[in-house]
Amino acid sequence: MLLLAACGGILPVPKAPSNLYNLSPKSNFDPGLPRVEWQLVIEEPVAAGGLDTARIAVRPSHLELGYFGDIRWTERAPKMVQTLLVESFENSGTIVAVGRQAIGLRADFSLKTEIREFQVENFGGGKIRVRINAKLIRQPRQIIVRSASFEAAVDDPPTENMEDSIRAWDEAMGTVLRDIVEWTIVEGQRAYGG
């Protein structure tokens, strides 16, 4: 018992992160986007193990991935990106129905995405980089009708204030969200026959 008690004394006590951050959905789109009558399911994005976390990633070099100490996203990055995509499509006002797989939507298309880059890069001048690969899939036959990659890089402000970096991250993510929504609506309508 004394040995167990002694071991318990040296185990670190997990502490709650001091700051949690989230990004905002996109709400401004090309006014010429068509209004579509088909339905879309947004699947949870796939991400490499290093990005499939609520920890905020930083790359000190091309070959190294680390994390900021005591700050986090409000949820795992893939789940957060899925939420941002759903809300951005809703904000576009162009699609009759959009949702997650879990709500049981009988969709005409599904959008599969993979998060390839989602980090601060502390080399080459310091950038926030977001890169997402997307595949638009016709249901129910699971046929890939279009695929594309979307990327944005924004200068990471040279300050110690994390909120400045999060604002830059929000700008980069907003660019990618807008591009994915507009591409999906246009390409989906072409594939749907409109």
Disulfide bonds with the S-S distance in Angstrom:
none
